Amino acid sequence: MALFRSKEAETIETVQAKLAAAEQEVQAAERRLHEVSLEAALGDNEDAGHDATAQLRQARDKAELLRHALQVADEKERDRLAAAASAAEKSRIRALRQHLAALQKAAAEYEQATAAQMAVWVELLQHAEKACKLLKGTEGIALSFAGNALRRLGALELQRQAFPAHPLQMAHQIPGVPTPMIFDPAIPSLTATLAQLSEGLIAETGGTANV
């Protein structure tokens, strides 16, 4: 696939090629004048070398014109590149603003989610504390609802959510959640664990899941 070239760049190449050919014409005309110059100087013919001189002048004029044309073409290409760079810079700034705005929105949502997580966690601990006060003769199982045990279960839930795949496969990690030493894809959810513990407590108290 051919690389894109601007019209201005193609113009520069065209003028450069024409200028190179014109400079060769100048060199050829200089050689022709050199060949006839002595003959013209020593001869009686005043027109001797006139054609060679005219050809050299014409060749030099053509080359000079092409040099100016090349300068103009270079200026147009520089202007195009400057305009393209300006447009690219504007596009970069616009994209940067969009990403920063999205970053602020995501940060606000993260704050809200963290605050909601904290509020729900406090609520979970309060319900666990109230439930433990209603237990009789099941102190051993009640320890499963104690603060330290619930914090361990909460940490496991964070780990389960933060590492749904092996840590080496995770492109991003949640801050504050340590990488597990041993990855376990079968960690039960917090809901499932508490449901199982609740059933055990109810059974110990002589009740059932419904009564």
C-alpha positions as CSV (number, residue, x, y, z in Angstrom):
1,M,0.0,0.0,0.0
2,A,1.4,3.3,-1.0
3,L,2.0,5.9,1.7
4,F,-0.1,9.0,1.6
5,R,1.7,12.0,0.0
6,S,0.2,15.5,0.0
7,K,-0.3,17.4,-3.2
8,E,2.3,19.9,-1.9
9,A,4.9,17.2,-1.4
10,E,4.2,15.9,-4.9
11,T,4.6,19.4,-6.3
12,I,8.0,19.7,-4.6
13,E,9.2,16.4,-6.1
14,T,8.0,17.6,-9.5
15,V,9.8,20.9,-9.3
16,Q,12.9,19.3,-7.9
17,A,13.0,16.9,-10.9
18,K,12.5,19.8,-13.3
19,L,15.2,21.9,-11.6
20,A,17.7,19.0,-11.8
21,A,17.0,18.7,-15.5
22,A,17.4,22.5,-15.9
23,E,20.7,22.5,-14.1
24,Q,21.9,19.8,-16.5
25,E,20.9,22.0,-19.4
26,V,22.8,24.9,-17.9
27,Q,25.9,22.7,-17.6
28,A,25.5,21.6,-21.2
29,A,25.0,25.2,-22.4
30,E,28.1,26.3,-20.5
31,R,30.1,23.5,-22.3
32,R,28.8,24.6,-25.7
33,L,29.7,28.2,-25.0
34,H,33.1,27.2,-23.8
35,E,33.7,25.3,-27.1
36,V,32.8,28.3,-29.3
37,S,34.1,31.2,-27.2
38,L,37.7,31.2,-28.5
39,E,36.5,30.9,-32.1
40,A,34.1,33.8,-31.6
41,A,36.8,35.9,-30.0
42,L,39.3,35.3,-32.8
43,G,37.0,35.3,-35.7
44,D,35.5,38.2,-37.7
45,N,32.0,36.9,-37.4
46,E,30.3,39.0,-34.7
47,D,27.4,36.5,-34.5
48,A,29.7,33.6,-33.6
49,G,28.7,32.2,-30.2
50,H,25.5,34.2,-30.1
51,D,23.3,31.1,-30.1
52,A,25.4,29.5,-27.5
53,T,25.2,32.6,-25.3
54,A,21.5,32.8,-25.8
55,Q,21.0,29.2,-24.9
56,L,23.0,29.6,-21.8
57,R,21.1,32.6,-20.7
58,Q,17.8,30.9,-21.4
59,A,18.9,27.8,-19.4
60,R,20.0,29.9,-16.5
61,D,16.8,31.9,-16.5
62,K,14.8,28.6,-16.5
63,A,16.8,27.2,-13.6
64,E,16.4,30.4,-11.6
65,L,12.7,30.4,-12.2
66,L,12.5,26.8,-11.0
67,R,14.5,27.6,-7.8
68,H,12.0,30.3,-6.9
69,A,9.2,27.8,-7.7
70,L,10.8,25.3,-5.4
71,Q,11.0,27.9,-2.6
72,V,7.3,28.6,-3.0
73,A,6.5,24.9,-3.0
74,D,8.5,24.4,0.1
75,E,6.7,27.2,1.8
76,K,3.3,25.7,0.9
77,E,4.3,22.4,2.3
78,R,5.5,24.0,5.5
79,D,2.2,25.8,5.8
80,R,0.3,22.6,5.3
81,L,2.4,20.8,7.9
82,A,1.9,23.6,10.4
83,A,-1.9,23.6,9.7
84,A,-1.9,19.8,10.1
85,A,0.1,20.0,13.4
86,S,-2.3,22.7,14.7
87,A,-5.3,20.6,13.8
88,A,-3.7,17.5,15.4
89,E,-2.9,19.6,18.6
90,K,-6.5,20.8,18.8
91,S,-7.7,17.3,18.4
92,R,-5.3,16.1,21.1
93,I,-6.5,18.8,23.5
94,R,-10.1,18.0,22.7
95,A,-9.6,14.3,23.4
96,L,-7.6,15.1,26.6
97,R,-10.5,17.3,27.9
98,Q,-13.0,14.5,27.1
99,H,-10.9,11.9,28.9
100,L,-10.4,14.2,31.9
101,A,-14.1,14.9,32.1
102,A,-14.8,11.1,32.0
103,L,-12.1,10.6,34.6
104,Q,-13.9,13.1,36.9
105,K,-17.2,11.3,36.4
106,A,-15.7,7.9,37.1
107,A,-14.0,9.3,40.2
108,A,-17.3,10.6,41.5
109,E,-19.0,7.3,40.8
110,Y,-16.1,5.5,42.6
111,E,-16.5,7.8,45.6
112,Q,-20.2,7.1,45.7
113,A,-19.7,3.3,45.3
114,T,-17.1,3.4,48.1
115,A,-19.4,5.3,50.4
116,A,-22.2,2.9,49.6
117,Q,-19.9,0.0,50.3
118,M,-19.0,1.5,53.7
119,A,-22.6,2.1,54.6
120,V,-23.7,-1.4,53.7
121,W,-20.8,-2.9,55.6
122,V,-21.7,-1.0,58.7
123,E,-25.3,-2.2,58.3
124,L,-24.1,-5.8,57.9
125,L,-22.1,-5.6,61.1
126,Q,-25.1,-4.1,63.0
127,H,-27.4,-6.8,61.9
128,A,-24.8,-9.5,62.8
129,E,-24.4,-7.9,66.3
130,K,-28.2,-7.9,66.8
131,A,-28.5,-11.5,65.6
132,C,-25.8,-12.7,68.0
133,K,-27.7,-11.2,70.9
134,L,-30.6,-13.4,70.1
135,L,-28.6,-16.6,70.1
136,K,-28.7,-19.0,73.0
137,G,-26.4,-21.9,73.6
138,T,-24.8,-21.5,70.2
139,E,-21.8,-19.4,71.2
140,G,-19.4,-21.4,69.0
141,I,-21.3,-20.8,65.8
142,A,-22.1,-17.2,66.8
143,L,-18.4,-16.6,66.6
144,S,-18.8,-16.9,62.8
145,F,-20.7,-13.6,63.0
146,A,-18.3,-11.8,65.2
147,G,-16.5,-8.8,63.8
148,N,-13.2,-10.4,63.1
149,A,-14.8,-13.3,61.3
150,L,-17.0,-11.0,59.2
151,R,-14.0,-8.9,58.3
152,R,-12.2,-12.0,57.1
153,L,-15.3,-12.9,55.0
154,G,-15.6,-9.4,53.7
155,A,-11.9,-9.5,52.7
156,L,-12.5,-12.8,50.9
157,E,-15.4,-11.2,49.0
158,L,-13.3,-8.3,48.0
159,Q,-10.6,-10.7,46.8
160,R,-13.3,-12.7,44.9
161,Q,-14.5,-9.6,43.1
162,A,-11.1,-8.1,42.5
163,F,-9.6,-11.3,41.1
164,P,-12.2,-13.1,39.0
165,A,-9.2,-14.5,37.0
166,H,-5.6,-15.3,37.9
167,P,-3.8,-12.2,39.1
168,L,-1.3,-12.5,36.2
169,Q,-4.3,-12.2,33.8
170,M,-5.7,-9.1,35.5
171,A,-4.9,-5.8,33.6
172,H,-6.2,-3.7,36.5
173,Q,-6.4,-4.4,40.3
174,I,-8.6,-2.7,42.9
175,P,-6.6,-0.5,45.2
176,G,-6.3,-1.8,48.7
177,V,-6.9,-5.4,47.8
178,P,-3.7,-7.5,48.2
179,T,-2.8,-10.0,45.6
180,P,-3.6,-13.5,46.9
181,M,-0.7,-15.7,47.5
182,I,-2.7,-18.7,46.2
183,F,-5.4,-18.0,43.6
184,D,-8.7,-19.8,44.4
185,P,-11.3,-19.5,41.6
186,A,-13.8,-21.4,43.8
187,I,-14.2,-18.8,46.7
188,P,-17.9,-18.8,47.6
189,S,-19.7,-15.5,47.6
190,L,-20.3,-13.6,50.8
191,T,-24.0,-14.2,50.4
192,A,-23.6,-17.9,50.0
193,T,-21.3,-18.2,53.0
194,L,-23.6,-16.2,55.3
195,A,-26.6,-18.1,54.1
196,Q,-24.9,-21.4,55.0
197,L,-23.9,-20.0,58.4
198,S,-27.4,-18.7,59.0
199,E,-28.9,-22.1,58.3
200,G,-26.4,-23.7,60.8
201,L,-27.4,-21.2,63.5
202,I,-31.1,-21.8,63.0
203,A,-30.6,-25.5,63.1
204,E,-28.5,-25.2,66.4
205,T,-31.3,-23.3,68.0
206,G,-33.8,-26.0,67.1
207,G,-35.5,-24.0,64.4
208,T,-35.7,-24.3,60.6
209,A,-35.0,-21.9,57.8
210,N,-38.7,-20.9,57.7
211,V,-39.5,-20.8,61.4
